[in-house]
């Protein structure tokens, strides 16, 4: 049984690193990009996770563009 705090689809990265360890330092949108890219194909369908990562990346780009106007 996997630990609900450390789900199996986020295991297997260098030195036991977890995407959340990085994501909590970059903000909500970029954190979700990291989360979905890291788990792509490990939990849900790979393409579905990649689309989710892209969605949050596009939101972050829109925020940055709005700051430049």
Biopython code that builds the backbone (N, CA, C, O; Angstrom):
import numpy as np
from Bio.PDB.StructureBuilder import StructureBuilder

atoms = [
    (1, "UNK", "N", (0.852, -1.190, 0.000)),
    (1, "UNK", "CA", (0.000, 0.000, 0.000)),
    (1, "UNK", "C", (0.889, 1.242, 0.000)),
    (1, "UNK", "O", (1.873, 1.306, 0.737)),
    (2, "UNK", "N", (0.547, 2.211, -0.814)),
    (2, "UNK", "CA", (1.369, 3.419, -0.889)),
    (2, "UNK", "C", (0.963, 4.422, 0.185)),
    (2, "UNK", "O", (-0.172, 4.429, 0.662)),
    (3, "UNK", "N", (1.894, 5.241, 0.540)),
    (3, "UNK", "CA", (1.686, 6.306, 1.512)),
    (3, "UNK", "C", (0.899, 7.428, 0.832)),
    (3, "UNK", "O", (1.343, 7.924, -0.203)),
    (4, "UNK", "N", (-0.256, 7.851, 1.372)),
    (4, "UNK", "CA", (-1.044, 8.907, 0.716)),
    (4, "UNK", "C", (-0.305, 10.237, 0.645)),
    (4, "UNK", "O", (-0.639, 11.086, -0.181)),
    (5, "UNK", "N", (0.685, 10.427, 1.492)),
    (5, "UNK", "CA", (1.485, 11.654, 1.456)),
    (5, "UNK", "C", (2.537, 11.563, 0.353)),
    (5, "UNK", "O", (2.924, 12.580, -0.222)),
    (6, "UNK", "N", (2.992, 10.368, 0.063)),
    (6, "UNK", "CA", (4.015, 10.124, -0.958)),
    (6, "UNK", "C", (3.512, 9.062, -1.939)),
    (6, "UNK", "O", (3.997, 7.931, -1.923)),
    (7, "UNK", "N", (2.531, 9.418, -2.805)),
    (7, "UNK", "CA", (1.942, 8.433, -3.712)),
    (7, "UNK", "C", (2.969, 7.815, -4.660)),
    (7, "UNK", "O", (3.963, 8.446, -5.021)),
    (8, "UNK", "N", (2.711, 6.587, -5.048)),
    (8, "UNK", "CA", (3.657, 5.839, -5.881)),
    (8, "UNK", "C", (3.932, 6.505, -7.222)),
    (8, "UNK", "O", (5.024, 6.349, -7.769)),
    (9, "UNK", "N", (2.959, 7.247, -7.769)),
    (9, "UNK", "CA", (3.186, 7.869, -9.080)),
    (9, "UNK", "C", (4.136, 9.064, -8.999)),
    (9, "UNK", "O", (4.470, 9.654, -10.027)),
    (10, "UNK", "N", (4.574, 9.428, -7.797)),
    (10, "UNK", "CA", (5.579, 10.480, -7.632)),
    (10, "UNK", "C", (6.892, 9.924, -7.100)),
    (10, "UNK", "O", (7.765, 10.695, -6.701)),
    (11, "UNK", "N", (7.052, 8.607, -7.086)),
    (11, "UNK", "CA", (8.271, 7.968, -6.593)),
    (11, "UNK", "C", (9.241, 7.732, -7.750)),
    (11, "UNK", "O", (8.863, 7.759, -8.921)),
    (12, "UNK", "N", (10.494, 7.502, -7.388)),
    (12, "UNK", "CA", (11.479, 7.096, -8.389)),
    (12, "UNK", "C", (12.345, 8.214, -8.922)),
    (12, "UNK", "O", (13.053, 8.017, -9.909)),
    (13, "UNK", "N", (12.312, 9.376, -8.304)),
    (13, "UNK", "CA", (13.142, 10.480, -8.753)),
    (13, "UNK", "C", (14.453, 10.505, -7.968)),
    (13, "UNK", "O", (14.548, 9.870, -6.917)),
    (14, "UNK", "N", (15.431, 11.203, -8.441)),
    (14, "UNK", "CA", (16.761, 11.249, -7.859)),
    (14, "UNK", "C", (16.738, 11.565, -6.375)),
    (14, "UNK", "O", (16.091, 12.517, -5.938)),
    (15, "UNK", "N", (17.440, 10.768, -5.619)),
    (15, "UNK", "CA", (17.598, 10.948, -4.172)),
    (15, "UNK", "C", (16.273, 11.044, -3.429)),
    (15, "UNK", "O", (16.202, 11.679, -2.376)),
    (16, "UNK", "N", (15.221, 10.423, -3.959)),
    (16, "UNK", "CA", (13.930, 10.430, -3.296)),
    (16, "UNK", "C", (13.187, 11.748, -3.389)),
    (16, "UNK", "O", (12.197, 11.951, -2.686)),
    (17, "UNK", "N", (13.645, 12.642, -4.243)),
    (17, "UNK", "CA", (12.980, 13.938, -4.402)),
    (17, "UNK", "C", (11.535, 13.726, -4.824)),
    (17, "UNK", "O", (11.217, 12.784, -5.550)),
    (18, "UNK", "N", (10.685, 14.596, -4.371)),
    (18, "UNK", "CA", (9.276, 14.566, -4.731)),
    (18, "UNK", "C", (8.945, 15.862, -5.468)),
    (18, "UNK", "O", (9.468, 16.917, -5.109)),
    (19, "UNK", "N", (8.091, 15.808, -6.486)),
    (19, "UNK", "CA", (7.714, 17.036, -7.174)),
    (19, "UNK", "C", (7.213, 18.127, -6.231)),
    (19, "UNK", "O", (7.458, 19.309, -6.469)),
    (20, "UNK", "N", (6.515, 17.744, -5.167)),
    (20, "UNK", "CA", (6.005, 18.746, -4.233)),
    (20, "UNK", "C", (7.132, 19.515, -3.561)),
    (20, "UNK", "O", (6.964, 20.687, -3.221)),
    (21, "UNK", "N", (8.286, 18.866, -3.366)),
    (21, "UNK", "CA", (9.418, 19.538, -2.733)),
    (21, "UNK", "C", (9.894, 20.727, -3.562)),
    (21, "UNK", "O", (10.379, 21.718, -3.015)),
    (22, "UNK", "N", (9.757, 20.628, -4.855)),
    (22, "UNK", "CA", (10.140, 21.710, -5.766)),
    (22, "UNK", "C", (8.952, 22.640, -5.999)),
    (22, "UNK", "O", (9.091, 23.862, -5.961)),
    (23, "UNK", "N", (7.793, 22.051, -6.237)),
    (23, "UNK", "CA", (6.601, 22.820, -6.625)),
    (23, "UNK", "C", (6.195, 23.857, -5.595)),
    (23, "UNK", "O", (5.719, 24.931, -5.962)),
    (24, "UNK", "N", (6.371, 23.563, -4.319)),
    (24, "UNK", "CA", (5.915, 24.520, -3.317)),
    (24, "UNK", "C", (6.767, 25.779, -3.274)),
    (24, "UNK", "O", (6.456, 26.709, -2.530)),
    (25, "UNK", "N", (7.831, 25.822, -4.056)),
    (25, "UNK", "CA", (8.701, 26.997, -4.092)),
    (25, "UNK", "C", (8.525, 27.847, -5.357)),
    (25, "UNK", "O", (9.190, 28.872, -5.508)),
    (26, "UNK", "N", (7.642, 27.431, -6.258)),
    (26, "UNK", "CA", (7.528, 28.156, -7.527)),
    (26, "UNK", "C", (6.135, 28.726, -7.792)),
    (26, "UNK", "O", (5.907, 29.295, -8.860)),
    (27, "UNK", "N", (5.219, 28.594, -6.871)),
    (27, "UNK", "CA", (3.873, 29.125, -7.063)),
    (27, "UNK", "C", (2.921, 28.080, -7.617)),
    (27, "UNK", "O", (3.334, 27.009, -8.064)),
    (28, "UNK", "N", (1.644, 28.414, -7.578)),
    (28, "UNK", "CA", (0.588, 27.456, -7.907)),
    (28, "UNK", "C", (0.674, 26.933, -9.338)),
    (28, "UNK", "O", (0.731, 25.721, -9.548)),
    (29, "UNK", "N", (0.683, 27.822, -10.317)),
    (29, "UNK", "CA", (0.658, 27.378, -11.714)),
    (29, "UNK", "C", (1.891, 26.573, -12.083)),
    (29, "UNK", "O", (1.772, 25.481, -12.639)),
    (30, "UNK", "N", (3.068, 27.093, -11.784)),
    (30, "UNK", "CA", (4.286, 26.365, -12.125)),
    (30, "UNK", "C", (4.429, 25.091, -11.297)),
    (30, "UNK", "O", (4.988, 24.099, -11.765)),
    (31, "UNK", "N", (3.927, 25.122, -10.078)),
    (31, "UNK", "CA", (3.916, 23.911, -9.268)),
    (31, "UNK", "C", (3.096, 22.806, -9.912)),
    (31, "UNK", "O", (3.485, 21.639, -9.894)),
    (32, "UNK", "N", (1.958, 23.183, -10.481)),
    (32, "UNK", "CA", (1.134, 22.194, -11.173)),
    (32, "UNK", "C", (1.784, 21.720, -12.464)),
    (32, "UNK", "O", (1.631, 20.557, -12.836)),
    (33, "UNK", "N", (2.501, 22.589, -13.147)),
    (33, "UNK", "CA", (3.246, 22.158, -14.342)),
    (33, "UNK", "C", (4.221, 21.060, -13.947)),
    (33, "UNK", "O", (4.290, 20.019, -14.601)),
    (34, "UNK", "N", (4.976, 21.291, -12.875)),
    (34, "UNK", "CA", (5.941, 20.300, -12.398)),
    (34, "UNK", "C", (5.237, 19.006, -12.017)),
    (34, "UNK", "O", (5.670, 17.920, -12.403)),
    (35, "UNK", "N", (4.152, 19.124, -11.258)),
    (35, "UNK", "CA", (3.412, 17.950, -10.786)),
    (35, "UNK", "C", (2.934, 17.090, -11.951)),
    (35, "UNK", "O", (3.186, 15.885, -11.984)),
    (36, "UNK", "N", (2.244, 17.712, -12.905)),
    (36, "UNK", "CA", (1.682, 16.924, -13.998)),
    (36, "UNK", "C", (2.756, 16.412, -14.953)),
    (36, "UNK", "O", (2.626, 15.308, -15.480)),
    (37, "UNK", "N", (3.791, 17.172, -15.183)),
    (37, "UNK", "CA", (4.873, 16.697, -16.049)),
    (37, "UNK", "C", (5.609, 15.528, -15.396)),
    (37, "UNK", "O", (5.964, 14.563, -16.071)),
    (38, "UNK", "N", (5.835, 15.612, -14.096)),
    (38, "UNK", "CA", (6.564, 14.563, -13.388)),
    (38, "UNK", "C", (5.785, 13.254, -13.338)),
    (38, "UNK", "O", (6.380, 12.177, -13.372)),
    (39, "UNK", "N", (4.478, 13.337, -13.260)),
    (39, "UNK", "CA", (3.692, 12.107, -13.145)),
    (39, "UNK", "C", (3.140, 11.633, -14.485)),
    (39, "UNK", "O", (2.422, 10.634, -14.531)),
    (40, "UNK", "N", (3.455, 12.323, -15.568)),
    (40, "UNK", "CA", (2.898, 11.993, -16.884)),
    (40, "UNK", "C", (3.051, 10.503, -17.184)),
    (40, "UNK", "O", (4.160, 9.976, -17.278)),
    (41, "UNK", "N", (1.915, 9.849, -17.330)),
    (41, "UNK", "CA", (1.897, 8.432, -17.651)),
    (41, "UNK", "C", (2.055, 7.507, -16.464)),
    (41, "UNK", "O", (1.993, 6.289, -16.629)),
    (42, "UNK", "N", (2.255, 8.041, -15.278)),
    (42, "UNK", "CA", (2.429, 7.201, -14.088)),
    (42, "UNK", "C", (1.126, 7.008, -13.327)),
    (42, "UNK", "O", (0.959, 6.003, -12.635)),
    (43, "UNK", "N", (0.201, 7.957, -13.444)),
    (43, "UNK", "CA", (-1.074, 7.851, -12.732)),
    (43, "UNK", "C", (-2.216, 7.790, -13.738)),
    (43, "UNK", "O", (-2.924, 6.787, -13.829)),
    (44, "UNK", "N", (-2.383, 8.852, -14.478)),
    (44, "UNK", "CA", (-3.427, 8.896, -15.494)),
    (44, "UNK", "C", (-2.781, 8.695, -16.861)),
    (44, "UNK", "O", (-1.595, 8.379, -16.965)),
    (45, "UNK", "N", (-3.562, 8.879, -17.875)),
    (45, "UNK", "CA", (-3.021, 8.756, -19.231)),
    (45, "UNK", "C", (-1.976, 9.840, -19.452)),
    (45, "UNK", "O", (-2.171, 10.984, -19.042)),
    (46, "UNK", "N", (-0.875, 9.488, -20.093)),
    (46, "UNK", "CA", (0.242, 10.406, -20.321)),
    (46, "UNK", "C", (-0.212, 11.688, -21.013)),
    (46, "UNK", "O", (0.132, 12.785, -20.572)),
    (47, "UNK", "N", (-0.976, 11.558, -22.086)),
    (47, "UNK", "CA", (-1.415, 12.737, -22.835)),
    (47, "UNK", "C", (-2.298, 13.633, -21.971)),
    (47, "UNK", "O", (-2.214, 14.857, -22.072)),
    (48, "UNK", "N", (-3.127, 13.055, -21.140)),
    (48, "UNK", "CA", (-3.982, 13.835, -20.242)),
    (48, "UNK", "C", (-3.125, 14.654, -19.274)),
    (48, "UNK", "O", (-3.392, 15.838, -19.064)),
    (49, "UNK", "N", (-2.108, 14.040, -18.688)),
    (49, "UNK", "CA", (-1.230, 14.771, -17.774)),
    (49, "UNK", "C", (-0.461, 15.873, -18.493)),
    (49, "UNK", "O", (-0.268, 16.957, -17.941)),
    (50, "UNK", "N", (-0.024, 15.608, -19.713)),
    (50, "UNK", "CA", (0.709, 16.631, -20.472)),
    (50, "UNK", "C", (-0.198, 17.813, -20.818)),
    (50, "UNK", "O", (0.245, 18.961, -20.794)),
    (51, "UNK", "N", (-1.443, 17.541, -21.133)),
    (51, "UNK", "CA", (-2.403, 18.627, -21.397)),
    (51, "UNK", "C", (-2.637, 19.460, -20.134)),
    (51, "UNK", "O", (-2.750, 20.684, -20.207)),
    (52, "UNK", "N", (-2.707, 18.802, -18.991)),
    (52, "UNK", "CA", (-2.889, 19.526, -17.734)),
    (52, "UNK", "C", (-1.681, 20.415, -17.456)),
    (52, "UNK", "O", (-1.834, 21.563, -17.037)),
    (53, "UNK", "N", (-0.486, 19.887, -17.687)),
    (53, "UNK", "CA", (0.731, 20.685, -17.489)),
    (53, "UNK", "C", (0.720, 21.900, -18.416)),
    (53, "UNK", "O", (1.057, 23.009, -18.002)),
    (54, "UNK", "N", (0.335, 21.684, -19.654)),
    (54, "UNK", "CA", (0.269, 22.778, -20.618)),
    (54, "UNK", "C", (-0.758, 23.830, -20.209)),
    (54, "UNK", "O", (-0.505, 25.025, -20.358)),
    (55, "UNK", "N", (-1.893, 23.413, -19.704)),
    (55, "UNK", "CA", (-2.936, 24.327, -19.247)),
    (55, "UNK", "C", (-2.377, 25.284, -18.187)),
    (55, "UNK", "O", (-2.575, 26.496, -18.276)),
    (56, "UNK", "N", (-1.691, 24.744, -17.203)),
    (56, "UNK", "CA", (-1.150, 25.590, -16.141)),
    (56, "UNK", "C", (0.011, 26.447, -16.629)),
    (56, "UNK", "O", (0.197, 27.562, -16.142)),
    (57, "UNK", "N", (0.785, 25.954, -17.571)),
    (57, "UNK", "CA", (1.850, 26.766, -18.148)),
    (57, "UNK", "C", (1.268, 27.943, -18.928)),
    (57, "UNK", "O", (1.777, 29.061, -18.842)),
    (58, "UNK", "N", (0.208, 27.692, -19.682)),
    (58, "UNK", "CA", (-0.436, 28.774, -20.426)),
    (58, "UNK", "C", (-1.024, 29.819, -19.481)),
    (58, "UNK", "O", (-0.964, 31.013, -19.774)),
    (59, "UNK", "N", (-1.583, 29.395, -18.369)),
    (59, "UNK", "CA", (-2.108, 30.349, -17.374)),
    (59, "UNK", "C", (-0.976, 31.209, -16.809)),
    (59, "UNK", "O", (-1.145, 32.413, -16.614)),
    (60, "UNK", "N", (0.154, 30.601, -16.552)),
    (60, "UNK", "CA", (1.299, 31.354, -16.023)),
    (60, "UNK", "C", (1.815, 32.353, -17.058)),
    (60, "UNK", "O", (2.174, 33.479, -16.713)),
    (61, "UNK", "N", (1.851, 31.947, -18.303)),
    (61, "UNK", "CA", (2.269, 32.852, -19.380)),
    (61, "UNK", "C", (1.310, 34.030, -19.478)),
    (61, "UNK", "O", (1.747, 35.171, -19.628)),
    (62, "UNK", "N", (0.014, 33.771, -19.395)),
    (62, "UNK", "CA", (-0.980, 34.851, -19.444)),
    (62, "UNK", "C", (-0.783, 35.825, -18.287)),
    (62, "UNK", "O", (-0.888, 37.037, -18.478)),
    (63, "UNK", "N", (-0.503, 35.319, -17.105)),
    (63, "UNK", "CA", (-0.251, 36.205, -15.961)),
    (63, "UNK", "C", (0.965, 37.093, -16.204)),
    (63, "UNK", "O", (0.932, 38.292, -15.930)),
    (64, "UNK", "N", (2.024, 36.503, -16.713)),
    (64, "UNK", "CA", (3.237, 37.275, -16.987)),
    (64, "UNK", "C", (2.997, 38.318, -18.070)),
    (64, "UNK", "O", (3.480, 39.446, -17.964)),
    (65, "UNK", "N", (2.256, 37.951, -19.106)),
    (65, "UNK", "CA", (1.957, 38.900, -20.181)),
    (65, "UNK", "C", (1.108, 40.054, -19.665)),
    (65, "UNK", "O", (1.300, 41.197, -20.080)),
    (66, "UNK", "N", (0.179, 39.770, -18.771)),
    (66, "UNK", "CA", (-0.674, 40.831, -18.247)),
    (66, "UNK", "C", (0.126, 41.821, -17.386)),
    (66, "UNK", "O", (-0.243, 42.991, -17.282)),
    (67, "UNK", "N", (1.180, 41.368, -16.791)),
    (67, "UNK", "CA", (2.049, 42.260, -15.987)),
    (67, "UNK", "C", (2.826, 43.210, -16.871)),
    (67, "UNK", "O", (3.228, 44.279, -16.411)),
    (68, "UNK", "N", (3.048, 42.855, -18.122)),
    (68, "UNK", "CA", (3.842, 43.678, -19.035)),
    (68, "UNK", "C", (3.001, 44.723, -19.750)),
    (68, "UNK", "O", (3.552, 45.574, -20.448)),
    (69, "UNK", "N", (1.714, 44.684, -19.599)),
    (69, "UNK", "CA", (0.841, 45.628, -20.310)),
    (69, "UNK", "C", (0.671, 46.902, -19.524)),
    (69, "UNK", "O", (-0.030, 47.812, -19.966)),
]
sb = StructureBuilder()
sb.init_structure("model")
sb.init_model(0)
sb.init_chain("A")
sb.init_seg("    ")
for serial, (resi, resn, name, xyz) in enumerate(atoms, 1):
    if name == "N":
        sb.init_residue(resn, " ", resi, " ")
    sb.init_atom(name, np.array(xyz, "f"), 0.0, 1.0, " ", f" {name:<3s}", serial, name[0])
structure = sb.get_structure()
